[in-house]
Amino acid sequence: MKHILTLAGMMAAVIIASSCSTSHTLVDDQGNPLSKEQLKQYQATLDSLTVAAAHNAVESHDFVVEADKLVFRDGSAAYVTPSTNFISLIGNKAVVQVSPFRSFGGPNGVGGITLNGTTSTIKITHDKRGNTDLSMIVTGPVMSATVTMTLYKGTDRATVRISSNFRNSKVTLEGRVMPSEMSTVVKGNSI
């Protein structure tokens, strides 16, 4: 019962904190700042909800991976903008967008390539370590790609490997998984 009351108090604190647009301090239902222990508990609850939402989104085929790191075929890496580097799957429709350049050039208008297509052979498995693996083929009007993703146990982080039939290119994205309605990605023009 005490645990339920604590969670209820934390949720009240979240509501109060979100309603105070000028305050950056979380407060309890009486307006008092949260203690360090309450803040830790709040953060742990928030983290577990984020992880659960990511895993549920993958299982329900309604997610976006916003990538913050791009690893090229030769092993070199670049930190990229998550809003323009992403993979999304909603039902059987997928978007694969890689925009390593911070300009508005490229075929998609946001510095890279966008594949907008339908999926086939979506397969979700779980390995013995508790990671969730997803594989699918995305087919668009001009090109197709094989996408394999590993969503790591206890986190919302994933590694996505993309193998395209376009010039036999391969690239890896690393980023956060979230339900599609929480994503703020910018989709470029697809080829």
HELIX and SHEET records of a PDB file:
HELIX    1   1 LYS A    2  SER A   19  1                                  18    
HELIX    2   2 LYS A   36  GLU A   59  1                                  24    
HELIX    3   3 SER A  180  MET A  182  5                                   3    
SHEET    1   A 9 ALA A  77  TYR A  79  0                                        
SHEET    2   A 9 ASP A  62  PHE A  72 -1                                        
SHEET    3   A 9 PHE A  86  ILE A  90 -1                                        
SHEET    4   A 9 LYS A  93  VAL A  98 -1                                        
SHEET    5   A 9 ILE A 113  HIS A 126 -1                                        
SHEET    6   A 9 THR A 132  THR A 139 -1                                        
SHEET    7   A 9 SER A 144  LEU A 151 -1                                        
SHEET    8   A 9 ARG A 157  SER A 164 -1                                        
SHEET    9   A 9 LYS A 170  PRO A 179 -1                                        
END                                                                             
